């Protein structure tokens, strides 16, 4: 969100990049889509079974808050955070390499998409020229700044990819409508899409740059964006890579700049979950999760939602029913496709991502990084 107060709150310590396809399809979508077509219910290694826990993978950067996470597989993951920090591991978190873009120490990285261990795209947020996109093709040894925002009204929050070439980035409303950037060459160049296919934004409505999950894709053309700050918390859907959009209300708390849908996760183009609430510590967040079974046209509240605000969500691979939600006060688990949630952990994480090889990663404040293990 462009509001300075909201940005300050999201960067402050709390009480307590996504590979292509982290959000249900996206980049390496073919592999992930095949996995999600497997039988419903728990699978070997599913967190729905007992005995799993977050195992710390400390990168040694307690001064950094990581809201961007791209988990490629159980060995490879990318992190993007405050102070222009980008880290990469290729050994399951045993060691981390600082691959931060040079000259970007002032950047607030909030999202990262990784195509593999060498190619990644990161998004820096902020008003005006603070919103930037960088790309690497050599594991972070060198970076190219492929986009720098020059519109003082724009404030970019999230990015997502449909495949290795096509992707979008989301800005808060400009002249009353959300702005969308598009790339067709893997993030090497970007262009602003026409605004005439975007419904008008509500007063005060914006996206939350909290976990890199306010804009998610599933399959070759479908994409959803999450909103907050307005009178209603909405999810907007496009079936044509961002050219035209339709809006749907959700039951997630709204009506305040601190409330709304903070993260989306779709396991296919039909089934999705939304999490959020009120990010202010100690304030209640009833109906902090919702589910859709019709591609986001309608949303129902979870019957037993997480007990507090949640900022990130991810489906467990190869399962139609299991997903994780994370936030400053803990991790929650659903084994019935988002209808009910139960506590899994009480540690603070901002974002979560799962991979086709049944690995899940989480990251957050004070340099916290972990992988789900048994």
Wavefront OBJ file of the C-alpha trace (Angstrom):
o trace
v 0.000 0.000 0.000
v 1.223 3.467 -0.807
v 0.232 4.909 2.552
v 3.418 5.727 4.454
v 1.910 4.617 7.744
v 0.999 1.231 6.333
v 4.473 0.803 4.812
v 6.085 1.671 8.136
v 3.924 -0.834 9.963
v 4.703 -3.596 7.493
v 8.433 -3.002 7.785
v 8.452 -2.758 11.570
v 9.261 -5.867 13.643
v 6.150 -7.786 14.609
v 5.304 -9.559 17.796
v 6.475 -12.723 16.877
v 10.552 -16.017 -4.499
v 8.499 -17.800 -5.123
v 9.316 -20.150 -7.866
v 7.187 -20.086 -10.864
v 4.100 -21.825 -9.809
v 4.240 -21.281 -6.066
v 0.731 -19.892 -6.272
v -0.782 -22.951 -7.882
v 0.661 -22.830 -11.347
v 2.691 -19.954 -12.586
v 6.232 -20.296 -13.773
v 7.292 -23.846 -13.698
v 3.613 -24.511 -14.004
v 3.768 -27.736 -15.950
v 5.502 -29.612 -13.152
v 3.248 -28.151 -10.499
v 0.035 -28.634 -12.408
v 0.836 -32.298 -12.861
v 1.385 -32.621 -9.142
v -1.884 -30.977 -8.173
v -3.788 -33.417 -10.352
v -2.935 -36.294 -8.044
v -5.404 -37.879 -5.696
v -7.019 -35.817 -2.967
v -6.112 -36.024 0.683
v -2.878 -36.406 2.598
v 0.214 -37.687 0.859
v 3.525 -38.984 2.166
v 5.276 -36.107 3.890
v 2.065 -34.060 4.032
v 2.050 -31.650 7.004
v -1.442 -32.960 7.694
v 0.317 -35.980 9.163
v 1.859 -35.670 12.604
v 5.483 -34.931 13.406
v 6.306 -32.092 11.021
v 7.882 -28.846 12.205
v 9.689 -25.765 10.938
v 13.449 -26.452 10.984
v 15.460 -23.182 11.070
v 17.797 -22.504 8.124
v 19.516 -19.440 9.554
v 21.111 -17.203 6.890
v 22.860 -15.072 9.515
v 21.030 -11.822 8.689
v 18.981 -10.905 11.790
v 18.751 -7.285 10.625
v 16.752 -8.249 7.517
v 13.043 -8.903 7.184
v 12.295 -11.304 4.338
v 8.897 -10.916 2.700
v 10.007 -12.240 -0.695
v 10.544 -16.009 -0.972
v 11.030 -18.161 -4.067
v 11.365 -21.844 -3.233
v 12.511 -23.802 -6.281
v 12.913 -27.203 -4.610
v 14.093 -28.673 -1.314
v 17.662 -27.598 -2.110
v 17.242 -24.232 -3.814
v 15.513 -21.104 -2.523
v 15.810 -17.345 -2.968
v 15.061 -14.668 -0.352
v 14.349 -10.961 -0.891
v 14.139 -8.461 1.935
v 14.923 -5.115 3.459
v 18.140 -3.205 2.861
v 18.341 -4.372 -0.751
v 19.073 -7.920 0.410
v 18.806 -10.973 -1.853
v 20.111 -14.363 -0.667
v 20.244 -17.759 -2.376
v 20.824 -21.313 -1.162
v 21.469 -24.408 -3.262
v 22.102 -26.827 -0.388
v 18.802 -26.803 1.454
v 19.627 -23.815 3.624
v 22.884 -25.134 5.081
v 24.627 -22.166 3.478
v 23.385 -18.920 2.002
v 25.106 -16.694 -0.570
v 24.542 -12.945 -0.551
v 23.646 -12.119 -4.158
v 22.188 -8.648 -3.558
v 22.136 -6.311 -6.568
v 24.931 -3.722 -6.304
v 23.837 -0.158 -5.651
v 20.439 -1.221 -4.309
v 21.036 -0.954 -0.560
v 18.085 1.414 -0.260
v 15.690 -1.008 -1.964
v 12.859 -2.664 -0.067
v 12.564 -6.009 -1.828
v 9.155 -7.592 -1.231
v 8.788 -10.184 -3.976
v 10.943 -12.598 -5.945
v 10.169 -15.151 -8.640
v 12.814 -17.782 -9.399
v 12.780 -19.865 -12.550
v 15.638 -22.062 -11.291
v 18.920 -21.708 -9.386
v 20.298 -19.162 -11.867
v 17.406 -17.057 -13.124
v 15.298 -14.834 -10.888
v 13.337 -11.572 -10.900
v 12.987 -9.368 -7.796
v 10.649 -6.461 -7.061
v 11.485 -3.445 -4.915
v 8.504 -1.485 -3.613
v 7.878 2.150 -2.801
v 6.550 5.396 -4.182
v 7.859 6.674 -7.492
v 11.320 5.466 -8.459
v 11.602 3.275 -5.360
v 9.510 0.715 -7.271
v 11.979 -1.225 -9.421
v 12.449 -4.658 -10.995
v 15.797 -6.467 -11.298
v 16.640 -9.678 -13.172
v 19.585 -12.090 -13.001
v 20.545 -14.943 -15.336
v 23.664 -16.107 -13.493
v 22.556 -16.882 -9.959
v 22.849 -13.297 -8.770
v 26.446 -12.683 -9.840
v 25.159 -9.848 -12.022
v 21.816 -8.045 -12.152
v 20.042 -5.851 -14.682
v 17.514 -3.221 -13.627
v 14.724 -3.917 -16.117
v 12.105 -1.469 -14.813
v 12.121 1.753 -12.792
v 8.813 3.428 -12.057
v 8.676 7.097 -13.064
v 5.053 7.821 -12.112
v 4.897 9.405 -8.635
v 1.361 8.046 -8.185
v 2.375 4.410 -8.710
v 3.473 2.070 -5.916
v 4.186 -1.526 -6.946
v 3.360 -4.328 -4.499
v 3.734 -7.786 -6.068
v 4.696 -9.682 -9.190
v 3.828 -13.092 -10.612
v 4.644 -15.201 -13.673
v 2.500 -17.531 -15.774
v 5.546 -19.225 -17.301
v 9.185 -18.385 -17.923
v 8.293 -15.569 -20.314
v 4.976 -14.023 -19.316
v 4.448 -12.169 -16.067
v 2.716 -9.232 -14.387
v 3.442 -6.722 -11.641
v 0.763 -4.904 -9.642
v 0.681 -1.262 -8.557
v -1.747 0.451 -6.220
v -4.399 2.481 -8.062
v -3.330 5.296 -10.363
v -6.130 7.656 -11.412
v -8.662 5.415 -9.685
v -7.670 2.015 -11.101
v -5.072 -0.600 -10.233
v -2.116 -0.447 -12.611
v -0.619 -3.615 -14.118
v 2.793 -4.067 -15.743
v 3.315 -6.876 -18.252
v 6.392 -8.709 -19.514
v 6.618 -11.223 -22.358
v 10.365 -11.861 -22.190
v 10.922 -13.183 -18.687
v 11.174 -9.793 -17.005
v 13.764 -8.256 -19.326
v 11.329 -5.520 -20.385
v 7.962 -4.270 -19.103
v 5.019 -2.223 -20.340
v 1.960 -0.778 -18.605
v -1.278 -2.449 -19.697
v -4.268 -0.285 -20.683
v -6.445 0.596 -17.687
v -9.798 0.327 -19.457
v -10.180 -3.358 -18.558
v -9.722 -2.725 -14.825
v -12.782 -1.955 -12.635
v -12.640 1.277 -10.618
v -10.904 0.948 -7.264
v -12.794 1.588 -4.051
v -11.892 4.620 -1.970
v -8.708 3.784 -0.054
v -8.284 0.421 -1.801
v -4.766 -0.881 -2.460
v -2.633 -4.014 -2.400
v -0.542 -5.221 0.527
v 3.182 -5.796 -0.110
v 3.333 -8.201 2.813
v 4.396 -11.563 1.378
v 4.666 -11.363 -2.396
v 1.245 -12.999 -2.663
v -1.147 -10.152 -3.438
v -0.873 -11.112 -7.130
v -0.891 -14.807 -8.076
v -1.258 -16.805 -11.293
v -2.471 -20.309 -12.106
v -2.101 -21.821 -15.546
v -1.222 -19.935 -18.728
v -3.700 -17.030 -18.466
v -5.500 -16.787 -15.092
v -4.376 -14.303 -12.451
v -5.884 -12.864 -9.269
v -5.102 -9.783 -7.208
v -5.983 -9.191 -3.549
v -7.040 -5.872 -2.066
v -7.548 -4.146 1.247
v -7.953 -0.703 2.728
v -11.385 -0.101 1.195
v -14.908 -0.634 2.442
v -14.746 -4.235 1.197
v -11.847 -6.668 0.846
v -11.954 -7.827 -2.749
v -10.292 -10.280 -5.110
v -10.048 -9.323 -8.775
v -9.644 -12.008 -11.462
v -8.368 -11.875 -15.023
v -8.587 -14.775 -17.485
v -6.567 -13.023 -20.205
v -3.231 -12.228 -18.539
v -4.354 -8.979 -17.011
v -6.140 -7.235 -19.867
v -9.649 -7.418 -18.371
v -10.714 -7.980 -14.767
v -13.799 -8.773 -12.689
v -14.117 -8.059 -8.966
v -15.618 -10.154 -6.166
v -16.153 -9.296 -2.507
v -14.720 -11.533 0.212
v -15.759 -11.942 3.868
v -12.253 -11.021 5.079
v -12.276 -7.958 7.410
v -12.212 -4.591 5.638
v -13.148 -0.960 6.187
v -9.747 0.190 7.474
v -6.303 0.802 5.890
v -4.894 -2.047 8.014
v -7.463 -4.656 6.943
v -8.010 -6.762 3.883
v -6.824 -9.783 1.926
v -3.042 -10.003 2.235
v -2.337 -13.245 0.362
v -3.885 -15.587 -2.178
v -3.017 -19.149 -3.143
v -4.623 -21.121 -5.985
v -3.905 -24.809 -6.542
v -5.581 -24.639 -9.961
v -7.686 -22.108 -11.832
v -10.765 -22.978 -9.762
v -9.771 -23.635 -6.130
v -8.211 -20.893 -4.047
v -7.739 -19.586 -0.533
v -7.443 -16.020 0.736
v -5.951 -14.970 4.073
v -5.565 -11.633 5.795
v -7.296 -9.668 8.510
v -6.021 -6.707 10.542
v -2.210 -6.574 10.675
v -2.068 -4.414 13.816
v -0.749 -6.493 16.745
v -3.360 -7.529 19.264
v -6.405 -6.534 17.228
v -8.931 -9.254 16.343
v -9.192 -10.660 12.826
v -12.424 -12.654 12.587
v -12.973 -14.334 9.232
v -9.254 -14.114 8.485
v -9.543 -16.777 5.763
v -11.894 -17.493 2.871
v -12.184 -20.107 0.138
v -13.403 -20.241 -3.446
v -14.311 -23.211 -5.623
v -15.347 -21.245 -8.709
v -12.207 -19.398 -9.679
v -12.801 -16.457 -7.370
v -16.293 -15.495 -8.515
v -17.598 -16.153 -4.989
v -15.854 -16.507 -1.623
v -17.027 -18.222 1.572
v -15.594 -17.643 5.051
v -13.655 -20.491 6.634
v -15.760 -22.210 9.280
v -12.756 -22.298 11.639
v -10.296 -19.631 10.450
v -6.796 -18.947 11.773
v -6.993 -17.150 15.132
v -5.297 -13.954 13.929
v -4.040 -12.008 10.931
v -2.181 -14.104 8.355
v 0.041 -12.657 5.629
v 1.060 -15.684 3.530
v -0.424 -18.924 2.212
v 0.627 -21.911 0.107
v -0.907 -25.185 -1.034
v 1.003 -28.324 -0.198
v 2.014 -29.975 -3.507
v 0.212 -33.058 -4.779
v -2.697 -32.522 -2.368
v -6.132 -31.113 -3.081
v -6.878 -30.456 0.573
v -3.753 -29.367 2.469
v -2.405 -25.823 2.726
v -0.442 -23.606 5.111
v -1.020 -20.037 6.302
v 1.596 -17.969 8.131
v 1.725 -14.695 10.017
v 3.416 -12.881 12.902
v 1.732 -15.081 15.518
v 2.066 -18.501 13.948
v 1.470 -21.072 11.239
v -1.869 -22.760 10.611
v -2.757 -25.871 8.652
v -5.858 -26.878 6.727
v -6.558 -30.421 5.561
v -10.012 -29.703 4.113
v -9.098 -27.200 1.390
v -9.333 -24.119 3.583
v -12.661 -24.673 5.281
v -11.061 -25.114 8.710
v -7.612 -24.363 10.128
v -5.636 -25.527 13.152
v -2.405 -24.291 14.707
v 0.865 -25.903 13.598
v 3.483 -23.526 15.044
v 3.655 -20.251 17.001
v 6.745 -18.715 15.377
v 6.612 -15.533 13.307
v 6.777 -15.835 9.509
v 5.593 -13.457 6.797
v 5.623 -15.655 3.711
v 5.516 -19.343 2.779
v 6.122 -21.356 -0.399
v 5.941 -25.045 -1.317
v 7.642 -26.879 -4.187
v 6.818 -29.847 -6.441
v 9.211 -32.119 -4.508
v 7.069 -31.721 -1.356
v 9.225 -29.133 0.346
v 7.832 -26.048 2.085
v 9.814 -22.973 3.121
v 8.906 -19.941 5.255
v 10.620 -16.607 5.923
v 10.039 -13.440 7.911
v 11.358 -10.909 10.384
v 14.779 -10.927 12.065
v 16.188 -13.033 9.239
v 13.985 -16.012 10.113
v 13.998 -18.772 7.489
v 12.847 -22.371 7.904
v 11.987 -25.503 5.960
v 9.229 -27.908 6.938
v 10.725 -31.186 8.106
v 9.704 -34.337 9.911
l 1 2 3 4 5 6 7 8 9 10 11 12 13 14 15 16
l 17 18 19 20 21 22 23 24 25 26 27 28 29 30 31 32 33 34 35 36 37 38 39 40 41 42 43 44 45 46 47 48 49 50 51 52 53 54 55 56 57 58 59 60 61 62 63 64 65 66 67 68 69 70 71 72 73 74 75 76 77 78 79 80 81 82 83 84 85 86 87 88 89 90 91 92 93 94 95 96 97 98 99 100 101 102 103 104 105 106 107 108 109 110 111 112 113 114 115 116 117 118 119 120 121 122 123 124 125 126 127 128 129 130 131 132 133 134 135 136 137 138 139 140 141 142 143 144 145 146 147 148 149 150 151 152 153 154 155 156 157 158 159 160 161 162 163 164 165 166 167 168 169 170 171 172 173 174 175 176 177 178 179 180 181 182 183 184 185 186 187 188 189 190 191 192 193 194 195 196 197 198 199 200 201 202 203 204 205 206 207 208 209 210 211 212 213 214 215 216 217 218 219 220 221 222 223 224 225 226 227 228 229 230 231 232 233 234 235 236 237 238 239 240 241 242 243 244 245 246 247 248 249 250 251 252 253 254 255 256 257 258 259 260 261 262 263 264 265 266 267 268 269 270 271 272 273 274 275 276 277 278 279 280 281 282 283 284 285 286 287 288 289 290 291 292 293 294 295 296 297 298 299 300 301 302 303 304 305 306 307 308 309 310 311 312 313 314 315 316 317 318 319 320 321 322 323 324 325 326 327 328 329 330 331 332 333 334 335 336 337 338 339 340 341 342 343 344 345 346 347 348 349 350 351 352 353 354 355 356 357 358 359 360 361 362 363 364 365 366 367 368 369 370 371 372 373 374
